[in-house]
Amino acid sequence: MKARSWTIISLLLIAMLVAACAAPAPPEEAPTGARFDTIMERGKVICGVNAELPGFGYLNPAGEFEGFDVDFCKAIAAAVFGDASAAEFNPLTAVERLPALQTGEIDVLIRNTTWTLTRDTANELDWAAVTFYDGQGMMVPTATGWTTIEDMGGATVCSTTGTTTEMNLADAFRSRGLEYTPLLFEKTQDTATAYEEGRCDGQTSDKSQLAALRSAMANPADHVILDVTMSKEPLGPLTAHGDNKWNDVVRWVAWGMIQAEESGVSSANVDEMLNSGDPVIRRLLGVEGEMGASLGLPNDWMVQVLKQVGNYAEVYNRWLGPDGLNIPRGPNELWTNGGLLYSMAFR
């Protein structure tokens, strides 16, 4: 009996050693196409957007969503379904936006949301691309005569809670050794109303947002945006962790619109450009190569985007440029014009 027991123990030890030396089984991969497949089966893209910010995301008097961010959502729908109207809009406050994406209530968030390390990691979110480079600013009544943050010691400053502006504001005043009183609101419009009513001495947000809010005020000339930038605010569409395939689609739609501007392809000439001999344009428009198939889309996906929505410059000009808020493009120029916009290679 004793010899038999030792034999069994020896066999067990050998088995354990063999198992320890064997290559570990690869971890089970999470499905990377689940969100994409759900969207295709549903037949529409659900986008989280702003409903209170003219120029970016706004519910107009006719009850229709419009703006720069809204058009990027329409572009995604045009790429996926060949129909820009296959986009459904879910208006979200700053506090609601990230949980809505994390819980699957929306497919993509395109709502002036800053790309930060903690949002990218701790919140398990994936940005697709940067579509607007911004920076936090400060708006004050012209009558104050203030020109710098240093003039604002002891001021009450209105801001929207659940945003990066709270920390940036605290950093800006602390680094200057200044005291201030924050007055926080959940909704952008409530913040703007409090400022315009004189309940605070200044309002802080992204400069583009301040320009949009000022344009809607009774007397825009009574307010000035100081020539100071408190932070970097790269904005763009984002998706939840766990579906690289869907994030790829969102990313390449944005880059495709940027590349189209760089290549001189627009809604006005896209049909003509189908005959171009430029290999980049031919791949962009699906005349050659399998760019669409690589994304699980028809090869004419960018043709649909351009015909129904336009390239980056068309969207910018429509809402933020000469036809809209008239915000200089600045860092949102193409890299070829000294800006930061740069599409990855279509090949």
C-alpha positions in Angstrom: 0.0 0.0 0.0 2.8 2.4 0.9 4.7 1.8 -2.3 1.4 2.3 -4.3 0.8 5.6 -2.6 4.3 6.9 -3.4 3.7 5.8 -7.1 0.5 7.8 -7.3 2.1 10.8 -5.7 5.1 10.6 -8.1 2.7 10.5 -11.1 0.8 13.5 -9.8 4.1 15.5 -9.4 5.2 14.6 -12.9 1.8 15.7 -14.3 2.1 19.0 -12.4 5.6 19.7 -13.8 4.4 18.9 -17.4 1.5 21.3 -16.9 3.8 24.0 -15.5 6.2 23.8 -18.5 3.4 23.7 -21.1 2.5 27.0 -22.8 -0.4 28.7 -21.1 -3.7 28.7 -22.9 -4.3 32.1 -24.7 -6.8 34.3 -22.9 -10.3 34.3 -24.3 -10.7 37.4 -26.5 -13.6 39.7 -25.9 -15.8 40.1 -29.0 -14.7 43.1 -31.0 -17.6 43.4 -33.4 -20.6 43.2 -31.0 -21.5 46.9 -31.1 -20.9 47.1 -34.9 -23.2 44.1 -35.4 -25.9 45.6 -33.1 -25.9 48.8 -35.0 -26.1 47.1 -38.4 -29.1 45.0 -37.2 -30.8 48.0 -35.7 -30.4 50.1 -38.9 -29.4 53.3 -37.2 -26.6 55.0 -35.2 -27.5 56.4 -31.8 -25.4 59.5 -31.0 -25.0 61.3 -27.7 -24.9 65.0 -28.5 -25.3 68.5 -26.9 -28.7 70.2 -27.4 -27.8 73.6 -25.9 -24.6 74.7 -27.8 -25.1 76.7 -31.0 -22.6 75.7 -33.6 -21.8 72.3 -32.1 -25.0 70.6 -30.9 -28.2 72.5 -30.8 -32.0 71.7 -31.0 -33.3 74.4 -33.3 -36.8 75.9 -33.2 -38.0 73.4 -35.7 -37.0 70.6 -33.2 -34.1 69.4 -35.3 -30.6 68.8 -34.1 -27.9 70.7 -35.9 -24.2 71.7 -35.6 -20.6 70.6 -36.2 -20.8 67.6 -33.9 -24.2 66.6 -35.2 -22.9 66.6 -38.8 -20.1 64.1 -37.8 -22.8 61.8 -36.5 -24.7 62.1 -39.8 -21.5 61.3 -41.6 -21.1 58.1 -39.7 -24.7 57.1 -40.6 -24.0 57.9 -44.2 -20.9 55.8 -44.2 -22.5 52.8 -42.5 -26.0 52.9 -44.1 -25.6 55.1 -47.1 -28.1 57.4 -45.4 -27.2 60.4 -43.2 -30.8 60.4 -41.8 -30.1 57.0 -40.2 -28.8 58.9 -37.2 -30.7 59.2 -33.9 -29.7 61.9 -31.4 -29.8 61.5 -27.7 -29.3 64.9 -25.9 -27.1 64.6 -22.9 -25.8 66.9 -20.1 -22.1 66.9 -19.2 -22.9 64.7 -16.2 -25.0 62.2 -18.2 -22.7 61.8 -21.2 -20.0 59.4 -20.1 -22.4 57.0 -18.2 -24.6 56.9 -21.3 -21.7 55.6 -23.3 -20.5 53.2 -20.7 -23.9 51.5 -20.3 -24.6 51.2 -24.0 -27.4 53.8 -24.1 -25.6 55.4 -27.1 -23.2 54.0 -29.7 -20.9 57.1 -30.0 -20.5 60.3 -28.0 -19.9 63.4 -30.1 -20.5 66.2 -27.6 -17.5 68.6 -27.1 -15.8 66.1 -24.8 -12.1 66.5 -24.0 -9.7 63.6 -24.5 -7.9 63.0 -21.1 -5.8 60.2 -19.7 -8.2 59.3 -16.9 -11.3 59.3 -19.2 -9.4 57.2 -21.6 -8.4 54.6 -19.0 -10.3 54.7 -15.7 -13.6 55.4 -17.6 -12.8 52.7 -20.2 -13.5 55.0 -23.2 -11.8 55.1 -26.6 -11.5 58.3 -28.5 -11.6 57.8 -32.3 -10.0 61.0 -33.5 -9.6 64.7 -32.7 -12.1 66.8 -34.7 -11.6 70.1 -32.9 -8.6 71.5 -31.0 -9.7 73.9 -28.4 -8.6 75.5 -25.1 -10.3 76.7 -22.0 -11.0 80.4 -21.8 -12.7 83.0 -19.7 -15.6 85.4 -20.6 -16.2 88.5 -18.6 -18.4 91.6 -19.0 -16.6 94.2 -21.1 -17.5 96.8 -18.5 -15.1 95.2 -16.0 -12.1 96.3 -18.0 -10.4 93.0 -17.1 -7.9 91.7 -19.6 -6.1 88.8 -17.7 -6.9 86.2 -15.1 -4.7 88.2 -12.7 -7.4 90.9 -12.7 -10.0 88.4 -11.3 -8.8 87.8 -7.7 -11.9 87.3 -5.5 -14.2 86.8 -8.5 -17.2 84.4 -8.7 -16.9 82.2 -11.8 -19.7 80.2 -13.4 -18.9 76.8 -14.8 -20.6 73.5 -15.7 -20.1 70.6 -13.4 -18.9 67.2 -14.6 -16.4 68.7 -17.0 -12.6 69.3 -17.1 -13.2 73.0 -16.6 -13.5 72.7 -12.9 -10.0 71.4 -12.4 -8.5 73.7 -15.0 -10.2 76.7 -13.3 -8.8 75.7 -9.9 -5.3 75.2 -11.4 -5.4 78.5 -13.1 -6.2 80.5 -10.0 -4.1 78.4 -7.6 -1.0 78.8 -9.8 -1.5 82.6 -9.6 -2.1 82.6 -5.9 -5.7 84.0 -6.4 -8.9 83.3 -4.5 -12.2 82.8 -6.3 -15.6 81.3 -5.7 -16.9 78.7 -8.1 -20.7 78.6 -9.0 -21.5 75.3 -10.7 -24.4 74.1 -12.8 -25.3 70.8 -14.4 -26.6 72.3 -17.7 -24.7 74.5 -20.0 -27.7 76.8 -20.5 -28.2 77.3 -16.8 -24.5 78.3 -16.5 -24.9 80.8 -19.3 -28.1 82.2 -17.9 -26.5 82.7 -14.5 -23.6 84.6 -16.0 -25.8 86.8 -18.2 -27.9 87.6 -15.2 -24.8 88.8 -13.3 -24.8 86.1 -10.7 -21.1 85.6 -11.4 -18.3 87.8 -12.6 -17.0 85.5 -15.3 -17.9 82.3 -17.1 -15.3 79.7 -18.1 -15.5 76.9 -20.7 -13.8 75.9 -23.9 -13.3 79.0 -26.0 -15.4 77.7 -28.8 -18.3 77.1 -26.4 -17.9 80.6 -25.0 -18.1 82.0 -28.5 -21.2 80.0 -29.2 -22.9 81.1 -26.0 -21.9 84.8 -26.5 -23.5 84.7 -30.0 -26.8 83.8 -28.4 -26.8 86.6 -25.8 -29.0 89.7 -26.0 -26.0 92.0 -26.3 -22.9 89.9 -27.4 -20.7 93.1 -27.5 -21.2 93.5 -23.8 -19.0 90.5 -23.2 -15.4 89.7 -24.0 -13.4 86.5 -24.1 -10.0 87.1 -22.5 -6.9 86.5 -24.5 -5.8 83.6 -22.3 -5.8 79.9 -22.8 -5.9 77.8 -19.6 -5.6 74.3 -21.0 -5.5 72.0 -24.0 -8.9 70.7 -25.0 -8.8 68.1 -27.8 -12.4 67.2 -28.7 -13.7 64.4 -30.8 -16.0 61.4 -31.0 -15.5 58.5 -28.6 -16.8 55.0 -28.1 -16.8 52.5 -25.2 -14.0 50.0 -24.7 -14.6 46.6 -26.1 -15.4 47.0 -29.8 -12.4 48.0 -31.9 -14.3 47.4 -35.1 -16.8 50.1 -34.3 -14.2 52.5 -33.1 -12.3 52.0 -36.4 -15.4 53.0 -38.4 -15.9 56.2 -36.4 -12.2 57.0 -36.6 -11.8 56.6 -40.3 -15.0 58.5 -41.1 -13.5 61.5 -39.3 -10.1 61.0 -41.0 -11.8 60.5 -44.3 -13.4 63.9 -44.1 -10.1 65.5 -43.2 -8.3 63.7 -46.1 -11.0 64.8 -48.5 -10.4 68.4 -47.7 -6.7 67.9 -48.1 -7.2 66.2 -51.4 -9.6 68.8 -52.7 -12.7 66.5 -52.8 -16.0 68.0 -51.7 -19.7 67.5 -52.0 -19.6 69.7 -55.1 -17.0 67.7 -57.1 -17.1 64.2 -55.7 -18.6 62.7 -58.9 -16.0 64.3 -61.0 -13.2 63.1 -58.6 -14.3 59.5 -59.2 -12.3 59.8 -62.4 -9.2 61.2 -60.7 -5.8 59.6 -61.4 -4.6 60.4 -57.9 -4.2 57.1 -56.1 -5.0 58.6 -52.7 -8.3 60.0 -54.0 -9.1 56.7 -55.8 -8.7 54.7 -52.6 -10.6 57.3 -50.6 -13.6 57.1 -52.9 -13.4 53.3 -53.3 -12.5 53.4 -57.0 -9.6 51.0 -56.2 -8.4 49.0 -53.2 -10.6 47.6 -50.5 -10.7 50.4 -47.9 -14.4 50.0 -47.3 -14.3 46.2 -47.0 -11.5 46.5 -44.4 -14.0 48.4 -42.2 -17.0 46.1 -43.0 -18.5 48.9 -45.2 -19.3 49.4 -48.9 -16.3 50.7 -50.8 -18.2 53.9 -51.7 -18.7 54.8 -48.0 -16.8 58.0 -48.3 -18.6 59.0 -51.5 -21.9 58.8 -49.4 -20.3 60.9 -46.6 -19.1 63.6 -49.0 -22.4 63.8 -51.0 -24.6 63.9 -48.0 -22.5 65.8 -45.4 -19.3 67.1 -47.0 -15.7 67.3 -46.1 -14.2 68.7 -43.0 -13.9 72.3 -44.3 -17.6 72.2 -45.5 -18.8 71.1 -42.1 -16.5 73.7 -40.3 -17.6 76.6 -42.5 -21.3 75.7 -42.2 -21.3 75.9 -38.4 -18.1 77.4 -37.0 -16.7 79.4 -39.9 -17.9 82.2 -42.1 -21.4 80.8 -42.4 -21.7 80.1 -38.6 -20.0 81.4 -35.5 -17.0 82.8 -37.6 -14.3 81.2 -35.3 -10.9 81.4 -37.0 -9.7 77.8 -37.7 -6.3 78.4 -36.0 -5.1 74.9 -34.9 -8.0 73.4 -36.8 -6.4 74.1 -40.1 -4.9 71.3 -42.1 -1.3 70.4 -41.3 -0.4 71.6 -44.8 -1.7 75.1 -43.7 0.1 75.2 -40.4 -2.6 73.6 -38.3 -2.9 70.3 -36.4 -5.4 68.4 -38.6 -3.8 65.3 -40.0 -5.4 62.2 -41.5 -3.7 58.8 -41.2 -2.8 57.2 -44.6 -5.5 55.8 -46.9 -3.6 52.8 -48.1 
